[in-house]
Amino acid sequence: MNPAITDVLLEAVKLLFTAGVPLALAGLAGGIIAGFLQSVTSIHDAAIGYSARLLSLVIGLYLTLPLLEHGFADLWTLVGSVTR
């Protein structure tokens, strides 16, 4: 396999984990906090858990968006250098 293609695939996998792990942890934290608050207050409505997870994912995406933008720019620059 061409080493340049291997570099592109490696960067893509790194970007996948850079994008996915913080968002997954944000959703996990939102779910845990919502579950804890539901058990403390005895309000067991599913909408509260969904909205808390959605809010935590939106906040996580907002905080990681500059990092993702930089990662995608680097990836597409690398792809552009391979295709030339």
N, CA, C and O atoms as CSV, one atom per row, in Angstrom:
chain,resi,resn,atom,element,x,y,z
A,1,MET,N,N,0.846,-1.178,0.000
A,1,MET,CA,C,0.000,0.000,0.000
A,1,MET,C,C,0.892,1.242,0.000
A,1,MET,O,O,1.955,1.269,0.620
A,2,ASN,N,N,0.438,2.243,-0.696
A,2,ASN,CA,C,1.159,3.497,-0.807
A,2,ASN,C,C,1.268,4.161,0.572
A,2,ASN,O,O,0.263,4.290,1.270
A,3,PRO,N,N,2.480,4.585,0.973
A,3,PRO,CA,C,2.618,5.219,2.298
A,3,PRO,C,C,1.792,6.498,2.446
A,3,PRO,O,O,1.348,6.821,3.548
A,4,ALA,N,N,1.582,7.225,1.351
A,4,ALA,CA,C,0.794,8.451,1.430
A,4,ALA,C,C,-0.662,8.136,1.753
A,4,ALA,O,O,-1.302,8.856,2.519
A,5,ILE,N,N,-1.180,7.067,1.172
A,5,ILE,CA,C,-2.561,6.658,1.464
A,5,ILE,C,C,-2.675,6.182,2.900
A,5,ILE,O,O,-3.677,6.441,3.566
A,6,THR,N,N,-1.657,5.490,3.376
A,6,THR,CA,C,-1.644,5.046,4.768
A,6,THR,C,C,-1.663,6.249,5.718
A,6,THR,O,O,-2.342,6.227,6.745
A,7,ASP,N,N,-0.909,7.298,5.362
A,7,ASP,CA,C,-0.908,8.512,6.192
A,7,ASP,C,C,-2.295,9.162,6.224
A,7,ASP,O,O,-2.742,9.626,7.273
A,8,VAL,N,N,-2.969,9.194,5.074
A,8,VAL,CA,C,-4.311,9.774,5.017
A,8,VAL,C,C,-5.277,8.961,5.867
A,8,VAL,O,O,-6.077,9.525,6.614
A,9,LEU,N,N,-5.205,7.637,5.756
A,9,LEU,CA,C,-6.095,6.787,6.555
A,9,LEU,C,C,-5.818,6.936,8.050
A,9,LEU,O,O,-6.748,6.960,8.856
A,10,LEU,N,N,-4.557,7.035,8.417
A,10,LEU,CA,C,-4.200,7.220,9.825
A,10,LEU,C,C,-4.722,8.554,10.351
A,10,LEU,O,O,-5.240,8.621,11.465
A,11,GLU,N,N,-4.589,9.619,9.554
A,11,GLU,CA,C,-5.123,10.925,9.959
A,11,GLU,C,C,-6.636,10.884,10.075
A,11,GLU,O,O,-7.208,11.491,10.980
A,12,ALA,N,N,-7.293,10.164,9.155
A,12,ALA,CA,C,-8.755,10.072,9.203
A,12,ALA,C,C,-9.216,9.336,10.464
A,12,ALA,O,O,-10.206,9.730,11.080
A,13,VAL,N,N,-8.516,8.285,10.848
A,13,VAL,CA,C,-8.881,7.552,12.064
A,13,VAL,C,C,-8.627,8.412,13.300
A,13,VAL,O,O,-9.421,8.403,14.240
A,14,LYS,N,N,-7.517,9.156,13.297
A,14,LYS,CA,C,-7.249,10.062,14.419
A,14,LYS,C,C,-8.342,11.115,14.538
A,14,LYS,O,O,-8.783,11.436,15.641
A,15,LEU,N,N,-8.780,11.653,13.400
A,15,LEU,CA,C,-9.833,12.651,13.404
A,15,LEU,C,C,-11.161,12.055,13.860
A,15,LEU,O,O,-11.942,12.710,14.550
A,16,LEU,N,N,-11.408,10.819,13.472
A,16,LEU,CA,C,-12.625,10.134,13.915
A,16,LEU,C,C,-12.661,10.037,15.436
A,16,LEU,O,O,-13.686,10.325,16.054
A,17,PHE,N,N,-11.553,9.635,16.037
A,17,PHE,CA,C,-11.515,9.533,17.489
A,17,PHE,C,C,-11.502,10.908,18.145
A,17,PHE,O,O,-12.077,11.086,19.219
A,18,THR,N,N,-10.853,11.882,17.512
A,18,THR,CA,C,-10.853,13.238,18.043
A,18,THR,C,C,-12.266,13.815,18.050
A,18,THR,O,O,-12.638,14.551,18.963
A,19,ALA,N,N,-13.042,13.478,17.036
A,19,ALA,CA,C,-14.412,13.981,16.955
A,19,ALA,C,C,-15.362,13.168,17.824
A,19,ALA,O,O,-16.253,13.731,18.461
A,20,GLY,N,N,-15.184,11.865,17.856
A,20,GLY,CA,C,-16.158,11.001,18.497
A,20,GLY,C,C,-16.038,10.874,20.003
A,20,GLY,O,O,-17.048,10.859,20.707
A,21,VAL,N,N,-14.833,10.784,20.500
A,21,VAL,CA,C,-14.643,10.523,21.928
A,21,VAL,C,C,-15.154,11.670,22.805
A,21,VAL,O,O,-15.868,11.405,23.773
A,22,PRO,N,N,-14.820,12.936,22.510
A,22,PRO,CA,C,-15.364,14.000,23.370
A,22,PRO,C,C,-16.893,14.070,23.344
A,22,PRO,O,O,-17.524,14.323,24.370
A,23,LEU,N,N,-17.481,13.845,22.173
A,23,LEU,CA,C,-18.940,13.897,22.087
A,23,LEU,C,C,-19.579,12.719,22.818
A,23,LEU,O,O,-20.616,12.873,23.464
A,24,ALA,N,N,-18.965,11.555,22.716
A,24,ALA,CA,C,-19.493,10.396,23.435
A,24,ALA,C,C,-19.385,10.600,24.952
A,24,ALA,O,O,-20.299,10.254,25.699
A,25,LEU,N,N,-18.269,11.158,25.388
A,25,LEU,CA,C,-18.113,11.435,26.827
A,25,LEU,C,C,-19.080,12.508,27.303
A,25,LEU,O,O,-19.581,12.443,28.426
A,26,ALA,N,N,-19.347,13.502,26.449
A,26,ALA,CA,C,-20.319,14.538,26.812
A,26,ALA,C,C,-21.713,13.939,26.942
A,26,ALA,O,O,-22.445,14.264,27.876
A,27,GLY,N,N,-22.083,13.066,26.009
A,27,GLY,CA,C,-23.384,12.401,26.100
A,27,GLY,C,C,-23.473,11.506,27.317
A,27,GLY,O,O,-24.510,11.447,27.978
A,28,LEU,N,N,-22.390,10.811,27.615
A,28,LEU,CA,C,-22.352,9.962,28.804
A,28,LEU,C,C,-22.502,10.789,30.075
A,28,LEU,O,O,-23.261,10.427,30.974
A,29,ALA,N,N,-21.777,11.895,30.142
A,29,ALA,CA,C,-21.865,12.758,31.331
A,29,ALA,C,C,-23.265,13.339,31.468
A,29,ALA,O,O,-23.804,13.413,32.572
A,30,GLY,N,N,-23.854,13.750,30.352
A,30,GLY,CA,C,-25.218,14.280,30.408
A,30,GLY,C,C,-26.211,13.240,30.861
A,30,GLY,O,O,-27.119,13.546,31.635
A,31,GLY,N,N,-26.054,12.003,30.390
A,31,GLY,CA,C,-26.941,10.923,30.808
A,31,GLY,C,C,-26.790,10.575,32.278
A,31,GLY,O,O,-27.778,10.317,32.966
A,32,ILE,N,N,-25.554,10.568,32.758
A,32,ILE,CA,C,-25.317,10.253,34.176
A,32,ILE,C,C,-25.888,11.353,35.069
A,32,ILE,O,O,-26.525,11.071,36.083
A,33,ILE,N,N,-25.656,12.599,34.687
A,33,ILE,CA,C,-26.182,13.708,35.494
A,33,ILE,C,C,-27.705,13.703,35.479
A,33,ILE,O,O,-28.334,13.918,36.515
A,34,ALA,N,N,-28.307,13.460,34.312
A,34,ALA,CA,C,-29.768,13.417,34.227
A,34,ALA,C,C,-30.325,12.257,35.045
A,34,ALA,O,O,-31.339,12.407,35.727
A,35,GLY,N,N,-29.673,11.115,34.978
A,35,GLY,CA,C,-30.119,9.965,35.769
A,35,GLY,C,C,-30.019,10.216,37.258
A,35,GLY,O,O,-30.906,9.837,38.024
A,36,PHE,N,N,-28.938,10.856,37.665
A,36,PHE,CA,C,-28.779,11.181,39.085
A,36,PHE,C,C,-29.858,12.153,39.542
A,36,PHE,O,O,-30.468,11.962,40.594
A,37,LEU,N,N,-30.091,13.196,38.749
A,37,LEU,CA,C,-31.118,14.173,39.131
A,37,LEU,C,C,-32.517,13.561,39.115
A,37,LEU,O,O,-33.354,13.918,39.943
A,38,GLN,N,N,-32.778,12.647,38.185
A,38,GLN,CA,C,-34.075,11.982,38.161
A,38,GLN,C,C,-34.264,11.098,39.383
A,38,GLN,O,O,-35.360,11.032,39.939
A,39,SER,N,N,-33.213,10.423,39.801
A,39,SER,CA,C,-33.362,9.558,40.972
A,39,SER,C,C,-33.488,10.368,42.263
A,39,SER,O,O,-34.177,9.949,43.194
A,40,VAL,N,N,-32.829,11.520,42.322
A,40,VAL,CA,C,-32.912,12.358,43.518
A,40,VAL,C,C,-34.286,13.011,43.625
A,40,VAL,O,O,-34.863,13.082,44.710
A,41,THR,N,N,-34.806,13.486,42.494
A,41,THR,CA,C,-36.079,14.216,42.524
A,41,THR,C,C,-37.288,13.315,42.308
A,41,THR,O,O,-38.422,13.782,42.418
A,42,SER,N,N,-37.080,12.052,42.008
A,42,SER,CA,C,-38.152,11.083,41.734
A,42,SER,C,C,-39.022,11.478,40.540
A,42,SER,O,O,-40.196,11.112,40.477
A,43,ILE,N,N,-38.455,12.213,39.610
A,43,ILE,CA,C,-39.145,12.538,38.360
A,43,ILE,C,C,-38.537,11.653,37.289
A,43,ILE,O,O,-37.407,11.890,36.863
A,44,HIS,N,N,-39.261,10.642,36.848
A,44,HIS,CA,C,-38.725,9.669,35.901
A,44,HIS,C,C,-39.370,9.844,34.531
A,44,HIS,O,O,-40.050,8.947,34.032
A,45,ASP,N,N,-39.151,10.988,33.943
A,45,ASP,CA,C,-39.668,11.265,32.617
A,45,ASP,C,C,-38.520,11.090,31.620
A,45,ASP,O,O,-37.429,11.617,31.833
A,46,ALA,N,N,-38.760,10.361,30.544
A,46,ALA,CA,C,-37.706,10.087,29.566
A,46,ALA,C,C,-37.261,11.347,28.849
A,46,ALA,O,O,-36.108,11.439,28.427
A,47,ALA,N,N,-38.140,12.312,28.702
A,47,ALA,CA,C,-37.791,13.542,27.993
A,47,ALA,C,C,-36.692,14.313,28.716
A,47,ALA,O,O,-35.884,14.985,28.075
A,48,ILE,N,N,-36.655,14.226,30.026
A,48,ILE,CA,C,-35.616,14.930,30.786
A,48,ILE,C,C,-34.251,14.343,30.464
A,48,ILE,O,O,-33.285,15.083,30.274
A,49,GLY,N,N,-34.166,13.043,30.402
A,49,GLY,CA,C,-32.894,12.398,30.067
A,49,GLY,C,C,-32.453,12.700,28.650
A,49,GLY,O,O,-31.273,12.951,28.403
A,50,TYR,N,N,-33.401,12.677,27.711
A,50,TYR,CA,C,-33.062,12.969,26.318
A,50,TYR,C,C,-32.619,14.418,26.143
A,50,TYR,O,O,-31.651,14.703,25.440
A,51,SER,N,N,-33.336,15.318,26.788
A,51,SER,CA,C,-32.989,16.736,26.633
A,51,SER,C,C,-31.641,17.042,27.291
A,51,SER,O,O,-30.879,17.859,26.774
A,52,ALA,N,N,-31.338,16.409,28.407
A,52,ALA,CA,C,-30.050,16.636,29.062
A,52,ALA,C,C,-28.913,16.110,28.200
A,52,ALA,O,O,-27.875,16.759,28.075
A,53,ARG,N,N,-29.106,14.931,27.601
A,53,ARG,CA,C,-28.072,14.387,26.716
A,53,ARG,C,C,-27.898,15.244,25.472
A,53,ARG,O,O,-26.775,15.478,25.026
A,54,LEU,N,N,-29.013,15.714,24.910
A,54,LEU,CA,C,-28.938,16.565,23.727
A,54,LEU,C,C,-28.226,17.868,24.044
A,54,LEU,O,O,-27.384,18.323,23.270
A,55,LEU,N,N,-28.557,18.464,25.168
A,55,LEU,CA,C,-27.903,19.702,25.572
A,55,LEU,C,C,-26.404,19.495,25.790
A,55,LEU,O,O,-25.598,20.330,25.379
A,56,SER,N,N,-26.029,18.402,26.426
A,56,SER,CA,C,-24.606,18.141,26.652
A,56,SER,C,C,-23.880,17.872,25.332
A,56,SER,O,O,-22.719,18.256,25.187
A,57,LEU,N,N,-24.534,17.225,24.373
A,57,LEU,CA,C,-23.914,16.999,23.071
A,57,LEU,C,C,-23.739,18.308,22.306
A,57,LEU,O,O,-22.719,18.511,21.647
A,58,VAL,N,N,-24.722,19.189,22.390
A,58,VAL,CA,C,-24.612,20.490,21.711
A,58,VAL,C,C,-23.482,21.309,22.329
A,58,VAL,O,O,-22.707,21.938,21.608
A,59,ILE,N,N,-23.385,21.307,23.638
A,59,ILE,CA,C,-22.304,22.033,24.308
A,59,ILE,C,C,-20.955,21.411,23.964
A,59,ILE,O,O,-19.989,22.126,23.700
A,60,GLY,N,N,-20.888,20.086,23.965
A,60,GLY,CA,C,-19.644,19.407,23.589
A,60,GLY,C,C,-19.240,19.693,22.160
A,60,GLY,O,O,-18.056,19.888,21.881
A,61,LEU,N,N,-20.199,19.723,21.248
A,61,LEU,CA,C,-19.903,20.042,19.854
A,61,LEU,C,C,-19.439,21.487,19.721
A,61,LEU,O,O,-18.513,21.778,18.963
A,62,TYR,N,N,-20.073,22.382,20.448
A,62,TYR,CA,C,-19.663,23.788,20.416
A,62,TYR,C,C,-18.228,23.956,20.908
A,62,TYR,O,O,-17.471,24.753,20.353
A,63,LEU,N,N,-17.853,23.214,21.940
A,63,LEU,CA,C,-16.506,23.347,22.493
A,63,LEU,C,C,-15.448,22.666,21.637
A,63,LEU,O,O,-14.301,23.113,21.612
A,64,THR,N,N,-15.811,21.588,20.932
A,64,THR,CA,C,-14.821,20.865,20.132
A,64,THR,C,C,-14.815,21.273,18.662
A,64,THR,O,O,-13.991,20.778,17.893
A,65,LEU,N,N,-15.707,22.155,18.261
A,65,LEU,CA,C,-15.785,22.543,16.855
A,65,LEU,C,C,-14.497,23.174,16.331
A,65,LEU,O,O,-14.098,22.838,15.216
A,66,PRO,N,N,-13.823,24.062,17.056
A,66,PRO,CA,C,-12.551,24.589,16.524
A,66,PRO,C,C,-11.502,23.493,16.319
A,66,PRO,O,O,-10.756,23.524,15.340
A,67,LEU,N,N,-11.447,22.546,17.219
A,67,LEU,CA,C,-10.503,21.435,17.077
A,67,LEU,C,C,-10.852,20.591,15.856
A,67,LEU,O,O,-9.965,20.171,15.113
A,68,LEU,N,N,-12.139,20.344,15.651
A,68,LEU,CA,C,-12.567,19.563,14.500
A,68,LEU,C,C,-12.307,20.308,13.200
A,68,LEU,O,O,-11.900,19.706,12.207
A,69,GLU,N,N,-12.539,21.605,13.204
A,69,GLU,CA,C,-12.290,22.402,12.000
A,69,GLU,C,C,-10.814,22.326,11.604
A,69,GLU,O,O,-10.487,22.161,10.429
A,70,HIS,N,N,-9.938,22.448,12.584
A,70,HIS,CA,C,-8.499,22.361,12.323
A,70,HIS,C,C,-8.127,20.954,11.829
A,70,HIS,O,O,-7.322,20.811,10.909
A,71,GLY,N,N,-8.709,19.932,12.436
A,71,GLY,CA,C,-8.417,18.558,12.032
A,71,GLY,C,C,-8.884,18.260,10.615
A,71,GLY,O,O,-8.166,17.618,9.849
A,72,PHE,N,N,-10.091,18.723,10.257
A,72,PHE,CA,C,-10.581,18.510,8.899
A,72,PHE,C,C,-9.752,19.284,7.880
A,72,PHE,O,O,-9.506,18.788,6.780
A,73,ALA,N,N,-9.320,20.490,8.229
A,73,ALA,CA,C,-8.480,21.263,7.311
A,73,ALA,C,C,-7.159,20.545,7.068
A,73,ALA,O,O,-6.693,20.469,5.932
A,74,ASP,N,N,-6.554,20.017,8.132
A,74,ASP,CA,C,-5.309,19.263,7.974
A,74,ASP,C,C,-5.516,18.001,7.140
A,74,ASP,O,O,-4.683,17.654,6.303
A,75,LEU,N,N,-6.628,17.324,7.376
A,75,LEU,CA,C,-6.903,16.098,6.631
A,75,LEU,C,C,-7.073,16.390,5.147
A,75,LEU,O,O,-6.513,15.684,4.309
A,76,TRP,N,N,-7.842,17.425,4.814
A,76,TRP,CA,C,-8.075,17.728,3.397
A,76,TRP,C,C,-6.821,18.274,2.736
A,76,TRP,O,O,-6.637,18.084,1.533
A,77,THR,N,N,-5.954,18.948,3.483
A,77,THR,CA,C,-4.672,19.364,2.931
A,77,THR,C,C,-3.810,18.149,2.607
A,77,THR,O,O,-3.133,18.111,1.579
A,78,LEU,N,N,-3.842,17.165,3.487
A,78,LEU,CA,C,-3.091,15.929,3.261
A,78,LEU,C,C,-3.661,15.154,2.070
A,78,LEU,O,O,-2.908,14.610,1.262
A,79,VAL,N,N,-4.972,15.107,1.967
A,79,VAL,CA,C,-5.608,14.436,0.835
A,79,VAL,C,C,-5.245,15.152,-0.463
A,79,VAL,O,O,-4.963,14.508,-1.473
A,80,GLY,N,N,-5.253,16.482,-0.434
A,80,GLY,CA,C,-4.893,17.243,-1.631
A,80,GLY,C,C,-3.458,17.009,-2.055
A,80,GLY,O,O,-3.166,16.987,-3.250
A,81,SER,N,N,-2.546,16.831,-1.091
A,81,SER,CA,C,-1.159,16.579,-1.451
A,81,SER,C,C,-0.954,15.173,-1.993
A,81,SER,O,O,-0.025,14.944,-2.767
A,82,VAL,N,N,-1.796,14.233,-1.607
A,82,VAL,CA,C,-1.683,12.851,-2.101
A,82,VAL,C,C,-2.206,12.755,-3.515
A,82,VAL,O,O,-1.642,12.025,-4.331
A,83,THR,N,N,-3.274,13.476,-3.827
A,83,THR,CA,C,-3.891,13.343,-5.144
A,83,THR,C,C,-3.128,14.078,-6.239
A,83,THR,O,O,-3.421,13.880,-7.418
A,84,ARG,N,N,-2.175,14.907,-5.892
A,84,ARG,CA,C,-1.410,15.638,-6.922
A,84,ARG,C,C,-0.286,14.822,-7.462
A,84,ARG,O,O,0.452,15.286,-8.331
